């Protein structure tokens, strides 16, 4: 989607502008006769940022040409980020050099040496590329099998940095100190005490030419992108039908109170814990995305009455692909643990033979093959105990028809206005009634926002968390009057509410969020792995 490319380019532009947020870099550049270059590059980056922010959220379906233009724009924004980073490097090198020179004038011996080595270590560990810093050793300490270290990457750090930074020349004076050197003095080390520390020399001409070239390319591409978007006009903007996909669910719930579903929950719990004359009963819970099917199932699963009644409880997220063998393996692992080896069907049948069980199959999408469904039930029907229950949550009524053994499904509609308002205010203010009472103007705006949430608990949670950090009228009205609400396509369309939460993320977090789309559905992220990939 072109909007995703625009968001990615905007993120890079924001990163490139970061060194220019204060005036230190611009002042230093002016002292090097580069003030005009930095100003021109800054203006182009701001112009690109203004253009991309203006077009945020606008989808242009199947427009490969515009996507390619946005990729090129992002590439040049990366170039701008690189050159400004290098200028910041040399600015800090000059600051450290000035500090070191001042120390030489007012101190002797170890103090001057300490400042020189401090300058060198700061340059190595903070401003150099990752392959030249101590980052790899930090990864090793976290158990990663990284092989890059500052010593294996290159023999002479300064020469390697010179190759990495186009706006530099290799230093004239070499320093053979190493980070692993002994702390004790030696004649050879003392001979270096009064030598100047290594410095990369700044190539002003090279920097000037690069900035001029990048600014020209940005200007040229910006004008083309602007002309393209203008030519497409409002009729060229379409919003594709994005399915509200789900991540794997778990049996624990983060929502302590169940809003507006108490009577439904009590009814289901009473039904599944009463005396039954059936070996196995399947109960579907049906509702559109975001209506709280999973939350309801979680509260049922964790209720004290249910826990007491059933000898075995299993929670499994099915999601898009209904694969009987995989489901059997999941159920077996949940009952026995992953270390238990053997035929899943036999092990499940053996374990459940004399135990009353509750099985939750959450988020079922594709169980159109009735033979596959019956195959799943084979080991579950071997139980010699009455009253076993399977609860299936799904958005698709046809799925409910295939799996149910009761006369009717449980249909979840949107919450009533008062119930939704209670949930909305709970998300924002918590249980503190005094905070709510101190913001009557915000409560009025909340009344208007509730009308746009279509009774959806998920939409209420999403928008509530967006409003919670900023309890000011201006921010709340901006959310209320957002153009996104105009794009709702039905009584159960909550995508505008979800897209709002994305658009209000900082650009760098938008990029991290979008990155996760590279992985397949239900991929189980590991925190450290994902963070390292983001980096």
N, C-alpha and C positions, 0 to 999 in steps of 0.2 A: 504494500500500500504506500502511496506517495506520502500520506501524512506521517507514516512511521519514519520515512527517510527524512522528511522535514524536521521531525523531532530529533532525529539523530544528528543532523547537521546543526541544529540549534544548540544541542548539547556541546558540540565541539567548539562552536563560536563562543559560547559562554566560558568554556575553559580557556580559550585563547585570550579572552578579555580580562581574565582574572589578574594577571600581573599589572594591569593598568588601572586597577581600582584605586590605588593611591598614586601620588604624584612622584614617588621616588624614582621609578624607572624612567618616566618622561624627563625628569630633571637631569638624570644621568645621561640619557640619550642626547639631550640638548648640549651637554658639555662635550659630547663626542661629535658634534655637528650632525646628529641624526634626528634632531627634533622634528623636522618636517616629515621625514620618513615614517617615524612612529605615529605622528599625528594622522598622516594619510591612511596608514594601515588601520589605526583605531577607528577612523571615520567609516572606512569600508566595512569593518567588522560590525560596527553599530548599525549600519545601513542593512547589512545582511540579516542581522538579528531582528531589526524592525520588520523586515519583509516576512521572515519566517514566523515570527510571533503573530503577525496579522493573518497568516494563512493557517495557523494551527487548528487542527480538528477537521479541516476540509479534506475529504477523501476524494481521490480521483481514480476511479476504478479502471484497470487495464490500460493505464497511460504509461507505457514503458519509457517513452521519450522523456517525460517529465521526471520520472524516477532516476533516469540516467543523468539528467542535468543536476538533480539534487545530490547524487553521489559525487559528481565532479565538484560541486560547490563545497561539499564536506571535505573532499581531499585538499582543496586549497585552504580551507579553514584549519586543517591539520598542519599545513605548511606554515601558516601564520602562527599557530600555537608553538611550533618548533622554534621559529626564529625569535619570538618574544621570550621564550624560555631561555634561549642562549644569551640574549641580552641581559636577562635577569641574573644569569650565572656570572657573567663578566662584571655586572654591577656589584654583586656581592664579593667577588674576588677583589675588586678595587677597594671596597670598604674594609675587608680583612687586611689587605696590604697596607692601607693607611693606618690601621690599628697597630699592625706589626711595626711599621716605621716609627710610629710615635713611641712604642715601647722601647725600640732601640735607642731613642734619644734620652729616655728617662730611666732606663733600667739596664742592668748588665746581666750577662750569663744566662742562668736558667730561666728567668722570667721572659726574656726575649725569645729564647728557644721554645719555651712553652707556647707563646702566642703564635709563633710561626707554625708549629706543629698543629695547634688548634685550627688555624686557618686551613692547613692542608687537609686535616681530617674532616672538617666541615664540608669542604669541597668534594672530598671523596665520598662521604657517607650520605650526603643530602642531595647534592645537585648533579652527581654523575649518573649515567645510565645504570639500570639495575644490575647489569652484568659486572659493573665495576664497584658495586657497593657491598655492604654487609648483608643485603637482603637475603642472599642465598643461604647464608649460615643460619639466619632466623628461620627459614623454611626447614632446614635440617633439624633444628631444635624442635620443630612442630611435627617431626616424623616424616617429612617429605623426603624423597630420594633425589633431591636436586644435586647436580654435579657441578654447577657453575660456582666458582668462588672468585674472589678478587685476584687471587694469585694465579689460578689456572686460566683466567681469561686473558691475561696479558702479563708480560714481564715488567713492563714499564707503564705505570698508570697514566702518566702525563702524555705519553705518545699515543696511547689508546684513546684518551679523551680528545686529543687533537683530531684524530680521525673521525670521532663521533660528532664533533662540532665544526660545521663548515666555516663558521666565522672566526676561526682561530688558526694560529700557527703553533708548531711545537715549541716548547720552552727551550731557552738557551742553556739553562743551568740544570743539571740533573741532581737529584737527591736520592741516594741509595737506601734511605731508611725504609724499613718495612714494618707493617703492622705487627708482625710476629717477632720483632727484635727483642732482645733481652732488656730488662729494665736497668741492668747494671751498666756502668760507664765502661768504655773501652777507648784505647788510644784512637782507633779509627773513627769512632763516633764523636769524640771530642774534636777531631780535626774538622768535622762538618759543623761544629757549633755556630760559627760565625758566617757560614755560607748562606746566601739568600735562599729561601724556599722556592721550589719549582713554581713557575707561573706560565699559564697559557697566554700568548700575546693575542690581542684582539685585532681582527682584520676589519677595519671600518668600511673599506670600499666594498668588500664582499657582502657585508651586512646590508649596506645601503642598496646595492644592486638587487639582492634577494627581496628586500622589503618592497622596492619599487615594482618588481615583477609580480609579487604576490598580490599587491594592491590592485594592479592593473587587471590581473586575471579575475580577482574577486569582483571588481567593478563590471567587467565584461559579462561574467556569468550571472551576476545579480540582475543586470538589465535584461538578459535573455529570459531568466526565470520569471521576472516580473511581467514581461511582455507575454509569456506563455500563459501564465495564470490569468492575466487580464483578458486574453483572447478566448480562453475557455469560458469565461463568464459564469454566472450562477447556474446555468443549465448544465455546465460541465462537471458540476460537483455532485457526486452520488455517494450514498452511504451503503456499503455492502451489507448483506444480511450476516451479521456475526453471531454465530451460535454462542450462547453463554456456557462455555465449557467449564468443567469442574476439576479441581485437584482431588487427590485421594482423601477420603474422609477418615476420621477416627471415632472411636466410641465415646471419648471424653468430650464434654462440651464446655466452652468458655463462657456461655451465657447462663448465669446462675438462675435467673427467673425466666419462665416461659410466658410470654405475653400473648394473650388472646387465644391460647390453645389449651387451657386447663381442662375444660369440659371434654374436649376430644381426647386428651391424654388419659384422663380418668376413665373414660368409656373404653378405650383400647386396653388399658391395664386390667380393668374388671373382666373384660371379655377373655383375655388370654390367660388369666390366672384362675378362672372358674373351672369347675369340674367339666371335663369333656369326654365324649364317647368316641372321638376320632383320634387316630394315631398322629395325623399330621394335618395342620391347617395353614394355609397361605393367605396372608392379609396384605393387599397392596395399598400403599399410600400414594396418591396421585396429586400432582400440582405443578404449575409452571415453575420455571427457574426462579429461585430467590424467595419462594413462599414459606420456607422453613420446614421442609420435609425432613431433612437430615437432623435439624435441631430437635424436632419433635421425637424422632426415633432415638436420638441420644438420651433425651430425658426419660423415655420409656425404658430403655436399656439399663439405665443406671438407677432406676427407682428401687427403693428398698424392698417393696412388695414383689417385684419381678425377680430381683436377685435371690430372694428367699425361696421363691416358687420353682425356679429352674435350676437343675443341677449343673448344666453346662450352658454357657452363653458364648456366642461367636459373632463378631462384627467383621464384615467383609465389604470393601468398596469395589463394585464391579466396573462402573464407568462404561466407556464406549464399547469395549470388546468383550462379548460374553463367551469366554473360553472355558468349557467344562473342566478340562484337565487342570488348568491353572487355578480355577476356583477350588477344586478338590484339594490341590496342594496347599492353598492358602488356609482352608478350613482345617486340614490335618496339622499344619504348622501351628495354628492358633490353639489347637487342642493339646498337642503333644510337645510343641517346640520344634525348632528347625533341625535339631540334632537327631530327631527320630527318623530313621530311614525305613522304607518299606512301601508297599502298595497303599496309596491314599484311600481308595475305596474300601479296602478291607479294614484298614486301621480306623477309619471314621465309623464304619458299621459296628466294629467291636467296641469302641469307646462309648457310642451312643445307645448301645443295645439295652442297657438297664438304667439309662439316665434321661430325664426329661430335659429337652434342650430348647433354646431360643436362638434362632439364626437371623441376623439382620443382613440382607443383601441391599446395600445402599447404592443409589444412583444407577439403576439398570437402564441402559439405552437400547441395546440390540439383542433381544432374545426372541427373535421372530421364528426360530426353529423349535417347534414344540417337542420334537424328538430329543434335542439337546437338553431342554428343560427336564424332561422325564429322566434322562440319563443322570442329571444332577440329583434327582430325588431318590435314586435307587438305594444308596447306603443309608439315607435318612429315614426311609420307610421300614428299615429293619428293626427299628426300636420296638421293644416290647412294653413300652410305657405309653399311656394315653396322654394327650394334651400337648404334644410338641408343636411349636409355632415357628413359621418363617414369615418375617415382615419384609416386604419389598418396597423400596421407594423408587419412584420413577416419574418422569415428566410426560410419558407417553401412555395414553389410555389403552392402546392396543397391547402394550406390554402387560398392563394390568389384566386385560381379558385373558391372555395366554396363561398367566401364572396363578390366578386366584382360584381358591377352592370355596370361598364364601360367596353369598348371594350378591354382595355389592362391594365396591371399593370405597376407601375413605378419601374423599375429595377435599383438598385444602384450597380454599379461596383466599383472597387478600384479607388482611386484618381490617377490622372496622376502624374508623377514623380515631376514636378515643384510644383504642388499644395501640394503634400505630404511633400516636402522639406520646403515649406513656413510654413506649420503647425508644422513640426518638430522643426524648428529653433525658431518659436514663443514660443513653449513650453519651450525651453531651455533658450533663451536669452530675451524673451519678445519683447518690441518695441524698445529697445535701439540698434540702428544700430551700434553705436561706439563699443559696446562690441563684436558684431559679427565680425566687421572688425579687431579687435585686436586678433582674434584667427583663422587665415587662415589655420593653420595645422588641427584644429578641424573640420573646414568646409569640408576639403578633406576627413576626416574619416567619416563625416556625409554622404557624397555622397555615400560611400560604404555601410554604414548601411542602407540607404534608399532602396537599391536594395533588401534587405532581408525582408522588411516590407510588401511586397505583396500588396501595395496600401492601406493598412488598417489604417484609422485614429486612431483606438484604439491602434494598435501596435505602431504607431508613438508617441502617448501620453504617453504610458507606458514606452517605451525605452527612450523617451525624458526626462521624470521625473527621470529616473534612472541616466541619464548623467548630468542633471542640477546641482546637488550639487557639482560635482567635475569636473571643467573645466581643466583637465590635460590630456595630450596625452596618458599617460600610461593607465589610467583608461578606456578611450574611446577605445583604441586598444584591451584591454582585453575583453570588451563587443563585439567588432567587431569579434574577433577571437574565441569567445566562441564555444564550441562543441555543444551547444544547437541548433545552426542554422542548423547543419547537420541533425537534426531530423525532419525537415519540410517535410510534406507528401503531399504537393499539393500547387497549386497556391493561395489557400485561407487559408492555415494553419498558424495561428498566435500564436498558443500555445507556440512555443519556445520563442517568444518575451515576452509573459506573464510570463512564467516560469523564465525567466531571472530576471524579477523584483522581483520575490519571492526569488530566490537564493541570491540576493544581499541585502536582508533584514538582519539586525542583528538577530542572532539566537533566542533571546528572543522574537522578534517581529514575526518571523516565527511561533513560537509556539502559540502566541496569534492569528495569522491569521488562522492557522490550526484548532484551537479550535472552530472557528465559523462554521466549517463543521458539528459540532454536532447538529446544529439546522436545522429545516426544511426549504425548499425553501420559499423565501419571508417572512421569520420571521422578524418582525420589532424590531430591537434592541433598547433598551433604554440605553443611555450612561452610567449612573451610575450603572445600573444592570449589564451590560457587564463587566465593570471595576471591580466590586466586585467579579464577577465570575472568572475573570482572576486572581485576587489576591488570 
